[in-house]
């Protein structure tokens, strides 16, 4: 198999894996939003502003992941590794933010 074919395969596999992860994360964010809304409606004033701010941050970070994934899908073989690194960073940021909010809700 040529190097070019291996890169295409890696890009394709990574893209598919990222799309699955994106769907799973979207579901997780929807469940987290329900928990945030419940905490706010229960009058947890100490957390209400923090949680709403964090929810907006999650939405922004999720949109960043979506944009970077779209760019990666449209990229050429030479540039996809750089875009992969950028997407990985966005995933790490989003994952850490989710963990932080879950801790606040616990």
C-alpha positions in Angstrom: 0.0 0.0 0.0 1.4 3.4 -0.9 2.0 6.2 1.6 -0.8 8.2 0.0 -3.3 5.4 0.5 -2.3 5.0 4.2 -2.8 8.7 4.8 -6.2 8.6 3.2 -7.2 5.7 5.3 -5.9 7.3 8.5 -7.8 10.6 7.6 -11.0 8.7 6.8 -10.8 6.6 9.9 -10.1 9.6 12.1 -12.9 11.6 10.5 -15.4 8.8 11.0 -14.3 8.4 14.6 -14.6 12.1 15.2 -18.1 12.1 13.7 -19.2 9.4 16.1 -17.5 11.2 19.0 -19.3 14.4 18.0 -22.7 12.7 18.1 -21.9 11.2 21.5 -20.8 14.5 22.8 -23.9 16.2 21.5 -26.0 13.7 23.4 -23.9 14.2 26.5 -24.3 18.0 26.2 -28.0 17.7 25.9 -28.2 15.6 29.1 -25.9 18.1 30.8 -28.1 21.0 29.8 -31.1 19.3 31.5 -29.0 18.9 34.6 -28.0 22.6 34.5 -31.6 23.7 33.9 -32.8 21.6 36.9 -30.1 23.0 39.1 -31.0 26.5 38.1 -34.8 25.9 38.6 -34.1 24.3 42.0 -32.8 27.7 43.0 -29.2 26.8 43.4 -28.4 30.5 43.1 -24.8 29.8 44.1 -24.4 27.9 40.8 -26.9 29.5 38.5 -24.8 32.2 37.0 -21.7 29.9 36.8 -23.7 27.1 35.2 -25.3 29.3 32.6 -22.0 30.9 31.7 -20.4 27.4 31.5 -23.3 26.2 29.3 -22.6 29.0 26.8 -18.9 28.1 26.9 -19.7 24.5 26.1 -21.9 25.6 23.2 -19.0 27.7 21.9 -16.5 24.9 22.3 -18.8 22.4 20.6 -19.2 24.7 17.7 -15.4 25.0 17.5 -15.1 21.3 17.3 -17.7 21.1 14.6 -15.9 23.8 12.5 -12.5 22.1 12.9 -13.9 18.8 12.0 -15.5 20.3 8.9 -12.2 21.9 7.9 -10.5 18.5 8.4 -13.0 16.8 6.2 -12.4 19.3 3.4 -8.6 19.3 3.8 -6.0 17.9 1.5 -3.7 15.1 2.4 -0.8 17.5 3.2 -2.7 19.6 5.7 -4.9 17.2 7.5 -2.4 16.3 10.2 -2.1 20.0 11.2 -5.9 20.2 11.3 -6.1 17.0 13.3 -3.8 18.5 16.0 -6.1 21.6 16.1 -9.2 19.4 16.4 -7.6 17.3 19.1 -6.9 20.4 21.1 -10.5 21.5 20.7 -11.7 18.1 21.9 -9.4 18.3 25.0 -10.8 21.7 25.9 -14.4 20.6 25.5 -13.9 17.4 27.5 -12.2 19.3 30.3 -15.1 21.9 30.4 -17.6 19.0 30.6 -15.7 17.5 33.5 -15.6 20.8 35.3 -19.4 21.3 35.0 -20.2 17.8 36.1 -18.1 18.4 39.2 -20.0 21.6 40.0 -23.3 19.7 39.6 -22.2 16.9 41.9 
